[in-house]
Amino acid sequence: MVQFDQGMGDFSPDSLIEYANLKEEHNMGKATDFRYNTGATKVPWAAVGENYNTADLMEIIKFLMQGEGPAYDQAIAAVYEQVKKLGEVATPPGKLSLASQVEAAENACNEYLGTDSSTFVTNATSGFEIAYKYAGLKAGDEVIVPAITFVATMAYPLAVGAKLVFADVDPRTINMDPADVARKITPNTKMIVPVHIGGYPVDMDPIMKLAREHDILVLEDAAHAFGAMYNGRKIGTIGDFAAFSFHEVKNITSFGEGGIATTNVPGFAPDMKRARFLGLDFTAPIKNWLYNITPIPGKEKPFVAANYSTTEIQGLGLKLQVARNEEIIEARRRAAAYLNSRFAENDAIIPQDLGNENIKPTFHLYLLQIDPAKAGGDVQTLKKKLEEKSVTNIPHFGPLYRFKVVSDMGYDADEIAKTCPVCEEVFYKRFTHLPLYGLSDEQLAYMADAVLESVAEMQAGK
Ligand SMILES: Cc1ncc(COP(=O)(O)O)c(C=O)c1O
């Protein structure tokens, strides 16, 4: 076992680097965090708190691979014997937070996305916050968000009292409509936030053109869109900033929570890493805590960083799943194509757009739409019928301006609704979302049958 308190005669940068190398040499994780390096001492201050033991590891295995019954109990007992042996020869990791696994996950994302700015943060929402803080968002500034998205997109602007301006949506994709964005830009518009809902790419070219013409920052909410492509470019690498979500319900996850933030702002990538953890720069030894913590440069003025650090376990989880992302998208695409083929028999059903050579969605959700005139009723009836047939359909991407948190902050939902007629029409009459995650063939067939039967019943006036 390496003694980290040895050979640390002083607190000079050289000795700190030596310490880092020592850890690296012994495969103890990359020593990027010098917080607890107190130099030579009889009471070393290790960089890690209490280790996990073999009993803990068994609980982790049982949590990740759950089961019951004699076969499971037998398999677990066999694993326990092996884990006990492993415990006798293994050493714990040298770092649990922001080290080699986090860096490996970022490298995997960089390679996959074709960027060098991936920063692994606690979730997409914290990635958005870095972008909003860079913009220096404050009361009086305007942010254009799509009328349909999740509340996370607008939490920060709402919190700081910036004015949310809701762009109406494209009826085919339910994504932000660039033509309505153009109508809603004012001299106070500071940011535009396209959201790739369900993983279907927003039409980014006109949005970027508008943004450049008016000196507006673009933040892509790519929470659903890791791996989506738009005109030969990966979604999340087009705007000035983007963040992906690896929350447990997304196509891939980093043990339940996590996000990758990216940026195209020249020179900002290293600052984004500092913005993740209180302004500290771990690429060099910290010499003086009083002076090494500095604000992050923003578009107009510097800002103070928060703490969105991620763990090594999350990094490992993300790295493993990024490697499988293409297969995962392909399986979801096949599921969506199957549903489309089934729905082709009823022209009241408008199928999910599968994309084309230039537009590749991630199929995070299946966007099911109906034509109310042909279906003999609207989607509210369809949703009820699907529920009665035990088919989950998820209506939680609704008009943002109708969320209570927005109206309680002083927004007039009915007035805003008048400026978003397509959103009102599609949300109340036309769309719902179906799941596409690893469903079995039987489940997919059941879901297709249920939709077809429900629409047929509506058409028959039942
Ligand atoms: C459209 C959209 N944006 C942002 C988020 C927030 O992602 P996270 O939970 O990683 O902060 C979500 C999460 O579901 C989402 O659906």
The ligand as an SDF file (V2000), in Angstrom:
LIG
                    3D

 16 16  0  0  0  0  0  0  0  0999 V2000
  -36.3600   18.8570  -21.9850 C   0  0  0  0  0  0  0  0  0  0  0  0
  -35.5780   18.6790  -20.7240 C   0  0  0  0  0  0  0  0  0  0  0  0
  -34.6600   19.5940  -20.3970 N   0  0  0  0  0  0  0  0  0  0  0  0
  -33.9190   19.4800  -19.2850 C   0  0  0  0  0  0  0  0  0  0  0  0
  -34.0600   18.4250  -18.4350 C   0  0  0  0  0  0  0  0  0  0  0  0
  -33.2450   18.3880  -17.1860 C   0  0  0  0  0  0  0  0  0  0  0  0
  -32.3130   17.3710  -17.1600 O   0  0  0  0  0  0  0  0  0  0  0  0
  -31.6000   17.0220  -15.7880 P   0  0  0  0  0  0  0  0  0  0  0  0
  -32.5690   16.2160  -14.9860 O   0  0  0  0  0  0  0  0  0  0  0  0
  -30.3980   16.2370  -16.1870 O   0  0  0  0  0  0  0  0  0  0  0  0
  -31.2670   18.2990  -15.1390 O   0  0  0  0  0  0  0  0  0  0  0  0
  -34.9960   17.4420  -18.7260 C   0  0  0  0  0  0  0  0  0  0  0  0
  -35.1440   16.3050  -17.8150 C   0  0  0  0  0  0  0  0  0  0  0  0
  -35.9840   15.4540  -17.9310 O   0  0  0  0  0  0  0  0  0  0  0  0
  -35.7870   17.5790  -19.8850 C   0  0  0  0  0  0  0  0  0  0  0  0
  -36.7300   16.6720  -20.1770 O   0  0  0  0  0  0  0  0  0  0  0  0
  1  2  1  0
  2  3  1  0
  2 15  2  0
  3  4  2  0
  4  5  1  0
  5  6  1  0
  5 12  2  0
  6  7  1  0
  7  8  1  0
  8  9  2  0
  8 10  1  0
  8 11  1  0
 12 13  1  0
 12 15  1  0
 13 14  2  0
 15 16  1  0
M  END
$$$$
